């Protein structure tokens, strides 16, 4: 490997914080990465200043287009046409696009086919910053999103893996304006060689305009996990075959088939081996959950949560003040629960039930469907808390 990387810096696309032209290669000299912003110089001032602002792992953050040895350097200086169109709506990824996606998570959720809540932008991972973090509301697992308003590159592939490890994410989304074939293949390989709980998505952002209409973003999934293959792998493993997890998976699959037929707008959830199934509620960060609870009962509930203890308590108290109206609209009394050791609360309806009593599964589904309809109607009849 050469000891020096000679680069002629020549591009910044008119944006001092643009990541266009950020080099993807790290060369090691005396055990330290060389910044490509100046010939043979370690940790250039420009590279350090920009790295400090974004704290991206694997980037020397130098603006450059050519290297003396192309085997160790790749440039993304040329913006693809789709990236140029996206720039008309979001001139700067961190300042414009990431906050927009945080507030419009349902656009991405619809493309991915999951119930997604994004909770934080620029989430710290050690000394670095992940673009977006949230959770899959159907199972409570961590979802991360790494944005790149340009063509995919090796640097961001490394960032995706770094952030996935740092957050223990189950769903990992890499969003770019153009996926290179080698990066599609990398995500496909990861989906094929990870367990059934880990999902890698590659999503391309396109901006479309019809006539003189306002440009509109379109998310196109180009890589996604083969859930069927992973489900078969999980079901056939000695740990799950014939287990309660397998019974849960079978039950939720049949239940979701009924939901899609009778209430198609309720959820995009997928079956899992968990004892519970989460659907979004009309209150942000809260959920409508069906579950096999302890003590031989099944339960449908409004699960009340919030980013802070104070806000969760305020939401619960606001609903409790309308208890009579809510239960009247629901049609019967409900159980109001403070969950010890948690910041969450629960408003629930119970009936006897066990997952092992397969002959009763149809009746359990009837209960969940009826309770879900009642709770949605009851919430629509009162004033919802923020």
C-alpha angles and dihedrals in degrees: 000000000000117000095221133040114208114204131174104216108217114143140067102146089229093289119101091203098040116127090211107121095019106150120243101204131087118197119194121223118171088350096303132100117254118227111228092212093092130022112270094344123135121224098353116213092244093049092047094048094052093041089054090055096050102018093209117175115232097019124112085192096219125145109234142130110196137036131203089235111037091190089076101034137061126180130208093189096125110078115218117234093252090056090052090054092048089052089062088067101030111027092182126033100213097037100039117012101042094050089046092053091047088059095040102044091139089071091060093038091058092052093048095043095232137111100254133185118182110203109175142021124212092017110191117244106181103300094342136079126233113209098227138357130185141128143266100247093207094067108007094243124145120267122192129190125199114194127207118173092199138049117312117265141181093258094061092044087059091047091052091054093043092052093044090056093044094053101032086234121187095193118045120187123191111190122193139151092242131015117213114222094244091056093048088053091049093054091044089052091050091052091050095048103041128078127270094267096058120083128183119195128189112199129184119209115216130177117214132190127189111205109309095340124130111274111260129202119238124192114210118190109218098168126032137159120268095237094178091056092047092047090053090049091051096044093050095049117105091238095060109022107112092357130126087262090061090049091051092049092051093046096049092046091055092042093051090050088058092046092052090051099043104027108017093170096059102083152345090211123142128216117267139179092249123112090240141050122210128210127179120264128210088253115078115251091011126105145201105231133189114197150161100243133196122278098042096295138122120216141199114194150166102236109207116207139150139176091266137033091239094054093046090051092048091052093050093047091049090054092043090057086060095043096122094050093045095049091045090055090044092054101233143034120290134205114250112203137187108206110222115228093014134088090226133093134202137217105190149173120209141194133167116276146138128198090226091062093083093170088066097049093101091055091048090054090050089054094049092048093048094045091047091053092046094049093049091050092047093051090049089056097058139052109271121221121240 
